[in-house]
């Protein structure tokens, strides 16, 4: 007799990469780091600019707070994706750049950003259809808030 999920349907087998093993749990931690909104954005910006100072990066990443950028950069540095260089000057100069490992990830992020750009109209249509049927979401994502600010008409 086959196991079921309670709805009289056979239980799906997990692909090997989703099985709960120590390696896969560790991979989940890495995916959580590189999959969060700010990490993707920071990696994308550093990939385009090569090297940025903290405040330059903050200006490029719409909507991020100083604290969140600090936390994100520390996590990316810890994971070996971003290098932080401090120059002994007065005032101190600190620059951030992708490491060789970060550059390998940047290409995948570039592909994701390209996919998103290519499919914006389809995603917008799907959201509109969903919202028409279910109502708008209770919470709006950070990205939608930032885009909404840009699209807001200027006050006269």
SVG drawing of the C-alpha trace seen along z (x, -y; Angstrom):
<svg xmlns="http://www.w3.org/2000/svg" viewBox="-13 -73 60 75">
<polyline fill="none" stroke="black" stroke-width="0.4" points="0.0,0.0 1.3,-3.4 1.5,-6.2 -0.9,-9.1 -0.9,-12.7 -4.3,-12.5 -6.3,-13.5 -6.1,-10.1 -3.3,-11.3 0.1,-9.6 2.8,-11.5 5.3,-13.1 8.9,-12.1 11.3,-14.9 14.1,-15.4 17.4,-14.4 18.5,-18.1 15.5,-18.7 16.0,-15.8 16.9,-16.8 20.6,-16.1 23.3,-18.2 24.6,-19.3 21.2,-20.4 20.4,-22.2 23.7,-24.1 22.8,-24.9 19.5,-26.3 21.4,-28.8 23.4,-29.9 20.3,-30.2 18.6,-32.3 21.6,-34.7 21.8,-35.1 18.0,-35.0 17.0,-37.9 16.0,-41.1 18.9,-43.3 21.7,-40.7 20.5,-40.3 20.3,-44.0 23.7,-44.7 25.4,-41.9 23.8,-43.3 25.0,-46.8 28.5,-45.8 28.7,-43.7 27.9,-46.7 30.0,-49.3 32.9,-46.9 33.8,-48.9 31.6,-51.2 32.0,-53.1 29.3,-52.6 27.3,-55.8 27.6,-55.3 26.1,-51.8 23.4,-53.1 22.4,-55.7 22.2,-53.0 20.1,-50.6 16.7,-52.2 14.9,-51.9 17.6,-50.3 18.4,-51.7 21.9,-52.3 21.5,-49.5 20.1,-47.0 22.9,-47.8 25.5,-47.2 23.9,-43.9 23.7,-42.8 27.3,-43.7 28.6,-41.9 26.7,-38.8 27.9,-38.8 31.5,-39.4 31.2,-36.5 30.0,-34.3 33.0,-35.3 30.9,-37.1 32.0,-40.7 35.4,-42.0 35.7,-45.1 38.8,-47.2 39.7,-49.8 42.2,-52.5 44.2,-54.1 43.3,-57.7 41.7,-60.5 38.8,-60.2 38.9,-56.4 37.9,-55.2 36.1,-51.8 35.2,-50.2 33.2,-47.1 33.7,-44.9 32.6,-41.4 35.1,-38.6 35.8,-36.0 33.1,-33.9 30.7,-36.8 31.4,-37.3 30.4,-33.8 27.1,-34.4 26.6,-37.8 26.1,-36.1 23.2,-34.1 21.7,-37.2 22.1,-39.0 20.2,-36.2 17.4,-36.5 17.2,-40.3 17.0,-39.8 14.2,-37.2 12.3,-39.6 12.7,-42.4 11.6,-40.2 8.4,-39.0 7.3,-42.2 4.1,-42.5 3.1,-38.9 3.7,-39.2 1.8,-42.5 -1.1,-40.9 -1.1,-37.8 -1.0,-40.1 -3.9,-42.2 -6.0,-39.1 -5.2,-37.7 -6.0,-41.0 -9.3,-41.3 -10.3,-37.9 -8.9,-37.9 -8.4,-41.5 -5.1,-43.3 -2.5,-41.9 -2.4,-43.1 1.3,-43.8 3.2,-45.3 6.7,-44.1 9.6,-46.5 10.2,-46.4 6.6,-47.4 6.8,-50.3 10.0,-51.6 8.5,-51.3 5.3,-52.9 7.2,-55.9 8.9,-56.3 5.6,-56.1 3.7,-58.5 2.8,-61.7 4.7,-64.8 2.7,-67.2 2.3,-70.8"/>
</svg>
